[in-house]
């Protein structure tokens, strides 16, 4: 493959990348509020499962802090 073909391939990939980013931004706007709600739902499921998993292994969890930094 010569330099000219490599450059053409790069340009095509770059164009596809920009189109993908644009599409993802559009999807993010549509799904954003729904994603937040589903994220909270999943967090609740994980929290309960993790507490049970630790308890089953003899590890006592006294406190759980969500969104700590």
Residue pairs with C-beta under 8 A, 6 or more apart in sequence:
1 9
43 66
47 64
47 66
50 61
51 61
51 64
54 60
54 61
55 61
